[in-house]
């Protein structure tokens, strides 16, 4: 999936964000990270639900990455 554009919206000190990034990498993704606290609009949009994982322009996960659903996306 390295050809997919993957963005993880995160914030400093977020262990769920670290877990999400590690899981994505384990499955072949190369996620770009965006710190929502550096952008007021993103902070307002995602403040209570990081990590938010966007794959090819679609938000696929909020709060936690479900590995079973991630595998379904990979196999689609």
C-alpha positions in Angstrom: 0.0 0.0 0.0 3.0 2.3 -0.2 1.5 3.9 -3.3 -1.6 5.0 -1.3 -1.6 8.5 0.2 -2.0 8.0 3.9 -2.3 10.8 6.5 -2.6 10.4 10.2 -3.9 13.5 12.0 -2.3 13.4 15.4 -1.1 15.5 18.3 1.9 15.3 20.6 1.7 12.7 23.4 -1.0 10.7 21.8 -0.3 7.0 22.4 -3.2 5.9 20.2 -1.6 7.9 17.4 1.7 6.1 17.9 -0.1 2.8 17.9 -2.0 3.7 14.7 1.2 4.7 12.9 3.0 1.5 13.9 0.1 -0.6 12.7 -0.1 1.2 9.4 3.6 0.7 8.9 3.3 -3.0 9.8 0.8 -3.3 6.9 3.0 -1.6 4.4 1.7 2.0 4.6 4.0 5.0 4.8 1.8 7.5 6.6 2.4 11.2 6.7 1.6 12.7 10.1 -0.1 16.1 10.6 -0.1 17.7 14.1 -3.6 19.1 14.4 -2.4 21.5 17.1 -0.5 23.4 14.4 -3.6 24.3 12.5 -6.6 25.8 14.2 -9.2 24.5 11.7 -7.9 20.9 12.1 -7.8 21.3 15.8 -11.5 22.3 15.9 -12.4 19.5 13.4 -10.5 16.6 15.1 -9.8 17.7 18.7 -11.6 14.8 20.4 -11.0 12.0 18.0 -7.3 11.6 17.1 -5.8 9.7 15.6 -7.7 10.2 12.4 -6.5 8.1 9.5 -7.1 9.2 5.9 -6.3 6.8 3.1 -6.5 8.2 -0.5 -8.6 11.1 0.6 -11.2 9.1 2.6 -11.3 9.2 6.4 -11.2 5.5 7.4 -10.5 5.5 11.1 -11.1 7.8 14.1 -9.7 7.2 17.5 -8.3 3.7 16.9 -7.3 1.7 13.8 -9.2 -1.6 13.6 -6.8 -4.1 12.2 -9.5 -6.3 10.7 -11.1 -3.4 8.8 -7.6 -2.3 7.7 -7.0 -5.7 6.2 -10.4 -5.5 4.4 -9.2 -2.1 2.9 -6.0 -3.8 1.8 -7.8 -6.6 0.1 -10.5 -4.5 -1.6 
